[in-house]
Amino acid sequence: MKEKTVSVSFMLMGILFCVCLISANLLATKQIMFGPFNITAGILVFPISYIVNDCIVEVWGFNKAKFLIWTGFLMNFLFVFFGYVADLIPGAPYWNNEEGFHNLFGLAPRVAAASFLAFLSGSFLNAYVMSVMKVASGGRRFSLRAVLSSVAGETADSLIFFPIALGGLVPWDNLLLMMFWQILLKTLYEVVILPVTIRVVRWVKRVEGVDVYDKNISYNILKVSQL
């Protein structure tokens, strides 16, 4: 039986992907101002996960991206679970940072569910659009494909997360503005960093000698046998 292996480049991108997802959970607890707009500090790292997703699909194809997304989901779930358990354990009598720890790790089940569902939906939609557009374009116009796939994924992420996590708590007009600015700022982030993304993809293709086109594959995300 042929042994399945992954390259160092794929492994490093996978590690970066998981680190960004976990970091986004922590950074999202801090509110920051971008001009007149209130956003979370998670925007510093979360768009990077979509950039890595684009790179994986472009070089290795949808099935490898599927493997990475499910791995990222599992690692994120474990992080949230362990943080939740640690938050439930009473602190030592001399420890006086219970409130700060709870603010970081005491993620409400509603917010956690919204986060996980939004991540899976957005990430898989991003990978699907990137994959289909690559085949349709014959591998041309990477920049356009990267931006449009990220817009699709980030839109799905925001449309799912904000209503589930904050619906009924934040007025709907404010909620719609938050969703709009999150999508716009994440897209601008991707556009700004696009020159770096292009160079990374070219370098990885040259080093790996791989450039997969997803022809005649199943896009069923539950078919883990194809990972």
Secondary structure, DSSP 8 states (H G I E B T S, - for coil): -------HHHHHHHHHHHHHHHHHHHHTTSEEEETTEEEEGGGGTHHHHHHHHHHHHHHH-HHHHHHHHHHHHHHHHHHHHHHHHHHHS---TT---HHHHHHHH---HHHHHHHHHHHHHHHHHHHHHHHHHHHHHTT--HHHHHHHHHHHHHHHHHHHHHHHHHBTTB-HHHHHHHHHHHHHHHHHHHHHHHHHHHHHHHHHHHHHT------S----TT-GGG-
